[in-house]
Amino acid sequence: MFTGVFSSTNRIMQVIVDSVPIAMTGLAVAFAGRTGLFNIGAEGQFILGQITGAIVGFYVPMPPILHPLFIILCAFAVGGLYAGFAAWLKNRFNIHEVISTIMLNWIAYYFMIFIVNMKSVKVPGSQHSPEILDTAKINFFHRDFRTTAEGQALSESSPFLRPFIRTDAGYAIIIMLITALLLWLILKYTRLGYELRAVGYNRYAAEFSAMPVKRNALMSMFISGGVAAVGGAMLVMSTSYYITMLGTTEGYGWDGISVALIASNHPIGCVFAGLLYAALKFGGLEIQSRMRAPTEIINIMIGTLVLCIALAPALPRLAERLERKE
């Protein structure tokens, strides 16, 4: 597994590319977790981001630089409103966000299937939407550039640029890093972040201190859902280029929950946890091809890691009980 990931620069770059959507959903879950909310709906918000990226990327022609920025803004707004609806349900009817966001995941999934099946969207003879316009793609090098004589010559002459040419590396990596830095700065150095963290530590104490608890819950879920949706839009703009009908969800939102737990809900930690998660999944393919071992071994490793991290806070309490008995 280790050699499968680090045996070439192309593989290392592919792991970084694969980590972007996982890290984005991890950032979404972690941000909500820091404010005392459990956003299980990152999967649905991610799917809505994919839909937004595919529809706006094809049906709304714009100049090259403005097009990706417009898609990101639209995806953030759509995902934020979708997650904010769950916060509104909690504020208005005291419905727990875990229940509402799980149900909203499936609404988003079947909505994507509905969109792809529309005659005006579905490509005839296929199970997917049209490919987005070139102006909406955010790769460093166009995918078709790899097969050209110029692309092959540049790849052979420049070992540094080779992994950027031969993979789907693009500006999504930079956007992911900027997002993690912004969320960390918001939580640590702004008044909004202070209030959000205060609500996460003790909702009743924050309310007693005259903090707008309900408004902060809406703002927290809006930002969280927007980040997850931007991850979905960037996956379309950099890797898939369209949305397709799937037998089940892709699981990026569920992976983001594990990433947030591994990172202890720290935005910067989500970047490294996403890299770890992507490396384990990428290395799992090598285990299957070279050792004839099932890739489920990777899921067992990830599950064991998450279980140990989840049990870690209980260990000091167990130690206290043992000391009392002694």
C-alpha positions in Angstrom: 0.0 0.0 0.0 2.9 2.4 0.9 4.7 1.7 -2.4 1.5 2.0 -4.4 1.0 5.6 -3.1 4.6 6.8 -3.1 6.2 4.9 -6.0 5.8 7.8 -8.4 5.0 11.5 -8.4 1.9 10.8 -10.6 0.5 8.6 -7.8 1.2 11.2 -5.1 -0.5 13.9 -7.1 -3.5 11.6 -7.8 -3.8 11.1 -4.0 -3.8 14.9 -3.5 -6.5 15.2 -6.2 -8.6 12.5 -4.6 -8.3 14.1 -1.2 -10.0 17.4 -2.3 -13.7 16.3 -2.2 -13.1 14.2 1.0 -11.4 17.2 2.7 -14.1 19.6 1.7 -16.9 17.5 3.2 -14.7 16.9 6.2 -14.3 20.7 6.6 -18.1 21.0 6.3 -18.7 18.5 9.1 -15.9 19.8 11.2 -17.2 23.4 11.1 -20.6 22.4 12.1 -19.2 20.2 14.8 -17.2 23.0 16.3 -20.5 24.9 16.8 -22.3 22.0 18.5 -24.1 20.8 15.4 -23.8 17.4 13.7 -24.1 17.8 10.0 -24.8 14.4 8.7 -26.2 15.9 5.5 -22.8 16.7 3.8 -23.5 14.0 1.3 -26.7 15.6 0.1 -25.2 19.1 0.1 -22.2 17.7 -1.9 -24.7 16.2 -4.4 -26.5 19.5 -4.8 -23.1 21.1 -5.5 -22.5 18.5 -8.2 -25.9 19.3 -9.8 -25.1 23.1 -9.7 -21.7 22.6 -11.2 -23.1 20.4 -14.0 -26.1 22.6 -14.9 -24.4 26.0 -14.6 -21.2 24.7 -16.1 -23.1 23.7 -19.3 -26.2 25.9 -19.6 -24.7 29.2 -18.5 -21.8 30.2 -20.8 -19.4 32.7 -19.3 -15.8 33.9 -19.7 -13.1 31.4 -18.5 -12.2 33.0 -15.2 -15.6 34.2 -14.2 -17.3 30.9 -15.0 -15.7 28.8 -12.3 -16.1 31.6 -9.7 -19.8 31.9 -10.6 -20.3 28.2 -10.2 -18.6 28.2 -6.8 -20.8 31.1 -5.6 -24.0 29.4 -6.9 -23.0 26.0 -5.3 -22.2 27.7 -2.0 -25.6 29.4 -1.9 -27.5 26.3 -2.9 -25.7 24.1 -0.4 -25.9 26.7 2.3 -29.7 27.1 1.9 -30.2 23.4 1.9 -28.3 22.9 5.1 -29.8 26.0 6.6 -33.2 24.5 6.1 -32.2 21.7 8.6 -31.1 24.4 11.1 -34.5 26.2 10.6 -36.3 23.0 11.4 -34.3 22.7 14.6 -35.0 26.3 15.6 -38.6 26.3 14.7 -39.8 22.7 15.6 -36.9 21.4 17.7 -36.2 18.7 15.1 -32.7 17.3 15.6 -30.4 18.1 12.7 -29.2 14.4 12.5 -32.7 13.3 11.5 -33.4 16.1 9.1 -30.1 16.0 7.3 -30.2 12.2 6.8 -33.6 12.6 5.2 -32.4 15.5 3.1 -29.5 13.4 1.8 -31.9 11.0 0.0 -34.0 13.9 -1.3 -30.8 15.3 -2.9 -29.8 11.9 -4.3 -33.1 11.2 -6.0 -33.3 14.8 -7.2 -30.1 14.3 -9.0 -31.5 11.2 -10.7 -34.6 13.2 -11.6 -32.4 16.0 -13.2 -30.3 13.5 -15.2 -33.4 11.8 -16.5 -34.9 15.1 -17.9 -35.0 15.0 -21.7 -33.4 18.5 -21.8 -30.5 17.3 -19.7 -29.8 13.7 -20.4 -27.4 12.9 -23.3 -29.2 10.5 -25.7 -28.0 7.0 -25.3 -26.2 7.6 -22.0 -26.9 7.8 -18.3 -25.3 11.2 -17.7 -25.7 15.0 -18.3 -23.7 16.9 -21.0 -20.1 17.6 -20.3 -19.5 21.1 -18.9 -18.0 23.8 -21.1 -14.2 24.2 -21.2 -14.6 27.6 -19.6 -15.9 25.9 -16.4 -13.0 23.5 -16.0 -10.4 24.3 -13.4 -7.6 21.8 -14.3 -4.0 23.2 -14.6 -3.8 21.4 -18.0 -6.7 20.4 -20.3 -7.3 16.7 -20.3 -6.9 16.5 -24.1 -3.5 18.2 -23.8 -2.0 14.9 -22.5 -2.5 13.1 -25.8 -1.1 15.8 -28.0 2.5 15.9 -29.2 3.1 19.1 -27.3 1.7 17.6 -24.1 3.8 14.4 -24.3 6.9 16.4 -25.1 6.4 18.7 -22.2 5.7 15.8 -19.9 8.9 14.0 -20.9 11.1 17.1 -20.8 9.8 18.4 -17.4 9.6 16.0 -14.5 8.1 18.7 -12.3 5.1 19.3 -14.6 4.6 15.6 -15.4 2.2 14.9 -12.5 0.2 18.0 -13.3 -0.2 17.0 -16.9 -1.0 13.4 -16.4 -3.5 13.8 -13.6 -6.6 15.9 -13.0 -4.7 18.3 -10.8 -6.2 21.8 -10.8 -7.1 24.9 -8.9 -9.5 22.8 -6.7 -6.4 21.9 -4.6 -5.7 25.6 -4.0 -9.4 26.4 -3.3 -9.5 23.6 -0.7 -6.4 24.9 1.1 -7.8 28.5 1.1 -11.2 27.2 2.4 -9.5 25.4 5.3 -7.5 28.5 6.2 -10.5 30.8 6.0 -12.6 28.5 8.3 -9.8 28.3 10.8 -9.4 32.1 10.8 -13.1 32.6 11.2 -13.4 30.2 14.1 -10.3 31.5 15.9 -10.0 35.2 15.3 -13.5 36.6 14.5 -16.4 37.5 16.7 -18.7 35.2 14.7 -16.3 32.3 15.3 -16.2 33.1 19.0 -20.0 33.0 19.3 -20.2 29.9 17.2 -17.7 28.1 19.4 -19.4 29.3 22.5 -22.7 27.8 21.3 -20.8 24.5 20.6 -19.3 24.4 24.1 -22.5 25.2 25.9 -25.6 26.2 24.2 -27.4 27.3 27.4 -24.5 29.4 28.6 -24.3 31.1 25.3 -28.0 31.9 25.4 -27.7 33.2 28.9 -24.9 35.5 27.7 -27.4 37.0 25.2 -25.8 35.5 22.2 -28.1 34.9 19.2 -28.1 31.1 19.5 -30.7 30.4 16.8 -29.1 32.8 14.3 -25.7 31.3 14.9 -27.1 27.8 14.3 -28.5 29.0 10.9 -25.2 30.7 10.0 -23.1 27.6 11.0 -25.2 25.2 8.9 -25.3 27.7 6.0 -21.5 27.9 5.9 -21.1 24.1 6.5 -23.5 23.2 3.7 -22.0 25.8 1.4 -18.5 24.3 1.8 -19.8 20.7 1.1 -21.6 21.9 -2.0 -18.5 23.7 -3.3 -16.6 20.4 -2.9 -19.2 18.8 -5.2 -19.0 21.5 -7.7 -15.2 21.3 -7.8 -15.4 17.5 -8.4 -17.5 18.2 -11.5 -15.2 21.0 -12.7 -12.0 19.1 -12.3 -12.6 15.4 -12.5 -16.0 14.1 -13.7 -17.2 17.0 -15.9 -20.8 15.8 -15.6 -23.3 14.1 -13.3 -24.5 10.6 -13.8 -27.2 8.2 -12.5 -25.7 6.1 -9.7 -27.1 3.0 -8.0 -26.2 4.6 -4.7 -24.5 7.7 -3.4 -20.8 8.2 -3.9 -20.1 8.5 -0.2 -18.0 11.6 -0.1 -20.2 13.1 2.7 -20.0 10.0 4.8 -16.2 9.9 4.3 -16.2 13.5 5.5 -17.6 12.5 8.8 -14.7 10.2 9.4 -12.2 12.8 8.2 -13.7 15.3 10.7 -13.5 12.8 13.5 -9.9 12.0 12.7 -9.1 15.7 12.6 -10.9 16.4 15.9 -13.0 19.0 14.0 -10.0 21.2 13.3 -10.1 22.8 9.8 -6.3 22.5 9.2 -6.4 18.9 10.4 -9.1 18.0 7.9 -6.6 18.7 5.1 -4.1 16.1 6.4 -6.9 13.7 7.4 -8.3 14.0 3.9 -4.9 13.1 2.5 -4.6 10.1 4.8 -8.1 8.9 3.8 -7.4 9.3 0.1 -4.0 7.6 0.4 -5.6 4.6 2.2 -8.3 4.3 -0.5 -5.8 4.7 -3.3 -3.4 2.2 -1.7 -6.3 -0.2 -1.3 -6.5 -0.6 -5.1 -2.9 -1.6 -5.1 -3.4 -4.2 -2.4 -6.2 -5.8 -4.5 -4.2 -5.9 -7.7 -0.8 -7.0 -6.3 -1.7 -9.1 -3.3 -5.2 -10.3 -4.4 -6.5 -9.1 -1.0 -10.0 -7.5 -0.8 -10.1 -3.7 -0.6 -12.4 -4.0 2.4 -9.2 -4.3 4.4 -8.8 -0.5 4.0 -12.4 0.1 5.3 -11.5 -2.1 8.3 -8.4 0.0 8.9 -10.3 3.3 8.6 -13.1 2.0 10.8 -10.6 0.9 13.5 -8.9 4.3 13.3 -12.2 6.2 13.7 -13.3 3.9 16.6 -10.0 4.4 18.5 -10.3 8.2 18.1 -14.0 8.1 19.1 -13.1 6.1 22.3 -10.2 8.3 23.2 -12.3 10.9 25.2 -13.7 8.1 27.3 -10.3 6.9 28.5 -9.7 9.7 31.1 -13.2 9.1 32.5 -12.4 5.4 32.8 -9.1 6.2 34.5 -10.9 8.4 37.1 -13.4 5.7 37.9 -10.6 3.2 38.4 -8.7 5.6 40.7 -11.9 6.2 42.8 -12.3 2.4 43.2 -8.7 2.1 44.3 
